Amino acid sequence: MNQVPLVSQPMALQKAKKKKNNYLKHSPLLIMMIPALLYLLINSYLPMFGIVIAFKDINFAKGILQSDWVGMANFEYLFKTSDAYIITRNTILYNLLFIVLGTILSFSAAIMLNEIKNKVLLRTFQAVITMPHLISWVIISYLVYAFLSPDTGFMNHTVMPMLGNEDGISWYTEAKHWPVILSLVDFWKTVGYGSIVYFAALLGINEEYYEAARIDGASRMKQIFNITIPLIAPVIIMLMLLRLGRIFYSDFGLFYQVPLNSGALFNATATIDTYVFNGLLGSGDMGMSAAAGVYQSIVGFILVITVNYFVRRKNKDSALF
């Protein structure tokens, strides 16, 4: 029988003791991790077993596991529908706009926050621009309706007559206005919260870089483009990659609550999520809904892996992994 040499036993005991001491030393941190790990397990990993629903014809009398297996039939709902092009186009284009323009606006707001030196004014401004993020979409839909109501809305009763249009606009039946409306509402709600992340990154930049640039006569814009943006580029890329992973998802509240689910606005407001939800209400088919979720997740995963691969080839430090 092989035996550990006596010379190596004290060293092995020392390593084991050191490892045990490390666990004891960091035990408070490990205990603090438990609630977050449990939340991650319950909220993100356990539901993954529900993927099987996407491949079954769910019959609650039989149960999920005993329901009939239908393979890829549930996915045909998304790909064979006549509206597949519209909902896919809207989902992708809206998200691309939100990612690109939303990032620019959030970063610009962070720079403005960084320019405010008065602490009271800074905190007041932070509270004001982040407050919309805390408002639910239900309340926002009522606020939007207060502006756009054909009968009592602020736009038709105040703004449009000033522009020479006494009859107003039937906002909830004319789809051509809604790409702009939805974009403005989304930016109003999300830009302030997004700017906080970039503002935190800006605070980590050493002030000596800016002092040296000012001594060399660099303007504020040159400082932003030559110091600020290059130094926080990894943060910008990381956040854009994370958002890119959800490019086939849409904010349900924005596209369902704000337009009041108006059928007349379908071409401009329908996305994969709202389409599946309306289909689920009509048919009650859980398998179809689960198939849509699986499809969105797989496409998002492939996009993140692909884009991260190219980012890693260009700049290893900016990649997610």
C-alpha positions in Angstrom: 0.0 0.0 0.0 1.3 3.4 -1.0 2.0 5.8 1.9 2.6 9.5 2.0 6.3 10.2 2.8 6.8 11.4 6.3 8.7 14.4 5.1 5.6 15.6 3.1 3.1 15.0 5.9 3.9 18.2 7.9 3.6 20.2 4.6 0.2 18.6 3.8 -1.0 19.3 7.3 0.1 23.0 7.0 -1.7 23.4 3.7 -4.9 21.8 5.2 -4.7 24.0 8.2 -4.1 27.1 6.1 -7.1 26.3 4.0 -9.3 25.8 7.0 -8.1 29.1 8.5 -9.0 30.9 5.2 -12.5 29.5 5.4 -12.8 30.6 9.0 -11.4 34.0 8.1 -13.8 34.6 5.3 -16.8 32.8 6.9 -18.7 36.1 7.5 -18.5 36.9 3.7 -19.5 33.3 2.9 -22.5 33.6 5.2 -23.5 36.9 3.5 -23.4 35.2 0.1 -26.0 32.5 1.1 -29.1 34.7 0.5 -27.8 35.8 -2.9 -26.9 32.3 -3.9 -30.3 30.9 -2.8 -32.0 33.7 -4.8 -29.9 32.9 -7.8 -30.6 29.2 -7.5 -34.4 29.6 -7.0 -34.9 32.4 -9.5 -32.4 31.5 -12.3 -31.5 27.8 -12.1 -34.5 25.8 -10.9 -36.8 27.3 -13.5 -34.5 26.0 -16.2 -36.1 22.5 -15.7 -39.2 24.1 -17.1 -37.6 24.1 -20.6 -39.2 20.7 -21.1 -42.6 22.6 -21.3 -41.5 24.0 -24.6 -41.5 20.6 -26.1 -44.8 19.3 -24.7 -48.5 19.7 -25.2 -49.3 20.6 -21.6 -52.2 18.8 -20.0 -52.7 19.8 -16.4 -54.7 16.6 -15.7 -51.7 14.5 -16.7 -49.0 16.8 -15.2 -46.0 18.3 -16.9 -43.9 15.2 -17.1 -46.7 13.0 -18.3 -48.0 15.4 -20.9 -47.6 14.4 -24.6 -44.3 15.2 -26.3 -44.7 17.3 -29.4 -41.1 18.1 -30.2 -40.6 21.4 -32.2 -44.4 21.9 -32.8 -44.6 24.7 -30.3 -41.9 26.7 -32.0 -43.9 26.7 -35.3 -46.2 29.3 -33.7 -43.4 31.9 -33.9 -41.9 31.0 -37.2 -45.0 30.1 -39.3 -47.3 33.0 -38.2 -47.9 35.7 -40.8 -46.8 38.3 -38.2 -43.4 36.8 -37.6 -41.6 39.4 -39.6 -43.3 42.3 -37.9 -42.7 41.2 -34.3 -39.1 40.1 -35.0 -38.3 43.4 -36.8 -39.9 45.5 -34.0 -38.1 43.6 -31.3 -34.7 43.9 -32.8 -34.8 47.4 -34.1 -36.3 48.9 -30.9 -33.6 47.2 -28.9 -30.8 48.3 -31.2 -32.1 51.9 -30.8 -32.3 51.6 -27.1 -28.9 50.1 -26.8 -27.0 52.6 -29.0 -28.9 55.8 -28.3 -29.6 54.8 -24.7 -25.9 54.3 -24.0 -25.0 57.6 -25.5 -27.7 59.5 -23.5 -26.8 57.7 -20.2 -23.1 58.4 -20.7 -23.8 62.1 -21.5 -25.9 62.4 -18.4 -23.1 60.8 -16.4 -20.7 63.4 -17.7 -23.0 66.2 -16.8 -23.3 64.7 -13.3 -19.5 64.6 -13.1 -19.4 68.3 -13.9 -21.6 69.3 -10.9 -19.3 70.1 -8.0 -22.0 71.2 -5.5 -22.9 68.1 -3.5 -26.4 69.2 -2.7 -27.2 70.1 -6.3 -25.6 66.8 -7.4 -27.7 64.6 -5.2 -30.8 66.6 -6.1 -30.1 66.1 -9.8 -29.4 62.4 -9.3 -32.7 61.9 -7.5 -34.6 63.8 -10.2 -33.2 61.8 -13.2 -33.4 58.4 -11.4 -37.0 58.8 -10.1 -38.7 57.7 -13.4 -36.9 54.3 -13.0 -38.9 53.8 -9.8 -42.3 54.4 -11.3 -44.2 51.4 -12.5 -45.3 51.0 -16.2 -48.9 51.1 -15.2 -48.6 54.6 -13.7 -46.4 55.7 -16.7 -49.2 54.4 -19.1 -51.6 56.7 -17.3 -49.2 59.7 -17.5 -48.7 59.0 -21.3 -52.5 58.8 -21.7 -52.9 62.2 -19.9 -50.7 63.6 -22.7 -52.1 61.7 -25.6 -55.8 61.3 -24.8 -57.8 62.3 -27.9 -60.5 64.0 -25.8 -58.7 65.5 -22.8 -55.0 65.0 -23.5 -52.5 67.9 -23.1 -51.2 67.4 -26.7 -54.5 67.8 -28.4 -55.9 70.5 -26.2 -52.8 72.7 -25.7 -49.9 71.8 -28.0 -51.6 70.9 -31.3 -53.8 74.1 -31.4 -50.6 76.2 -30.9 -49.2 74.4 -34.0 -52.3 75.2 -36.0 -53.9 71.8 -35.8 -57.3 72.3 -34.1 -58.6 68.8 -34.8 -55.7 67.1 -33.0 -54.3 63.7 -33.6 -55.9 60.3 -32.8 -52.7 59.1 -31.1 -54.0 55.6 -30.2 -55.1 54.7 -33.8 -52.1 56.1 -35.8 -49.1 53.8 -35.6 -46.7 56.1 -37.4 -46.2 58.3 -34.2 -45.4 55.4 -31.9 -41.8 54.6 -32.6 -40.9 58.1 -31.5 -43.3 58.0 -28.5 -42.1 54.6 -27.2 -38.4 55.7 -27.6 -38.9 58.9 -25.7 -40.8 57.1 -22.9 -38.1 54.5 -22.6 -35.3 57.0 -22.5 -37.1 59.1 -19.9 -37.5 56.1 -17.7 -34.1 54.4 -18.1 -31.4 57.0 -19.0 -31.2 58.4 -15.4 -30.7 55.0 -13.8 -28.2 53.9 -16.5 -26.2 57.1 -16.0 -25.4 56.1 -12.4 -23.3 53.2 -13.5 -21.2 55.4 -15.8 -21.0 58.1 -13.2 -19.5 55.5 -10.7 -17.0 54.6 -13.4 -16.1 58.3 -14.0 -15.4 58.7 -10.2 -12.8 56.0 -10.5 -10.7 58.0 -13.0 -7.6 59.6 -11.5 -8.0 63.4 -11.5 -4.3 63.8 -12.4 -5.1 62.8 -16.0 -7.4 65.8 -16.4 -4.9 68.1 -14.7 -2.2 67.1 -17.1 -4.5 67.6 -20.0 -5.6 71.1 -18.8 -1.9 72.1 -18.5 -1.4 71.0 -22.1 -4.3 73.2 -23.1 -6.8 70.4 -23.9 -10.4 71.5 -24.1 -13.1 69.8 -22.2 -14.3 67.9 -25.3 -10.8 66.7 -26.0 -10.5 65.5 -22.4 -13.7 63.5 -22.8 -12.7 61.9 -26.1 -9.1 61.2 -25.2 -9.3 60.4 -21.5 -12.8 59.7 -20.3 -14.1 57.5 -23.1 -11.0 55.3 -23.5 -10.7 54.7 -19.7 -14.3 53.6 -19.2 -14.6 51.8 -22.6 -14.5 48.4 -20.9 -17.5 49.3 -18.7 -19.5 50.6 -21.8 -18.7 47.4 -23.8 -19.6 45.1 -20.9 -23.0 46.8 -20.4 -23.7 46.8 -24.1 -22.8 43.1 -24.3 -25.2 42.3 -21.4 -28.0 44.3 -23.1 -27.2 42.6 -26.5 -28.0 39.3 -24.8 -31.6 40.4 -24.4 -32.0 41.9 -27.9 -34.8 39.4 -28.6 -36.7 40.4 -25.4 -38.7 43.5 -25.0 -39.8 45.5 -22.0 -43.4 44.2 -21.7 -44.7 47.2 -19.8 -43.4 49.6 -22.4 -44.9 47.8 -25.4 -48.1 46.5 -23.7 -49.1 49.0 -21.1 -48.1 52.3 -22.7 -49.9 51.8 -26.0 -52.9 50.3 -24.1 -52.5 47.1 -26.2 -54.3 48.9 -29.1 -54.8 46.7 -32.1 -54.5 49.7 -34.4 -50.9 50.1 -33.4 -49.9 46.5 -34.0 -47.4 47.3 -36.7 -45.4 49.7 -34.5 -45.8 48.3 -31.0 -46.0 44.5 -31.4 -43.0 42.6 -30.2 -42.3 38.9 -29.5 -43.2 39.2 -25.9 -46.5 41.0 -26.4 -47.5 38.8 -29.3 -46.9 35.6 -27.2 -48.8 37.1 -24.3 -51.8 37.9 -26.4 -51.6 34.4 -27.9 -51.4 32.9 -24.5 -54.5 34.8 -23.4 -56.3 33.6 -26.5 -55.3 30.0 -26.5 -53.9 29.3 -23.1 -51.1 27.3 -24.7 -48.2 27.3 -22.1 -46.0 25.2 -24.4 -46.1 27.9 -27.1 -45.2 30.6 -24.5 -42.3 28.5 -23.1 -41.0 27.8 -26.6 -40.8 31.6 -27.3 -38.8 32.0 -24.1 -36.4 29.2 -25.0 -36.0 30.7 -28.5 -35.2 34.2 -27.1 -32.7 32.8 -24.6 -30.8 30.7 -27.1 -30.5 33.5 -29.6 -29.4 35.9 -26.9 -26.8 33.4 -25.6 -25.4 32.9 -29.1 -25.2 36.7 -29.7 -23.3 37.3 -26.5 -20.9 34.5 -27.2 -20.3 35.7 -30.7 -19.9 39.4 -30.0 -17.7 38.6 -26.9 -15.5 36.5 -29.2 -14.8 39.4 -31.5 -14.4 41.8 -28.7 -11.9 39.5 -27.1 -9.9 39.3 -30.3 -9.8 43.1 -30.5 -9.2 43.9 -26.8 -9.0 41.0 -24.3 -9.5 43.4 -21.3 -12.8 44.6 -22.6 -14.4 41.1 -23.0 -16.8 39.7 -20.5 -14.9 36.4 -20.4 
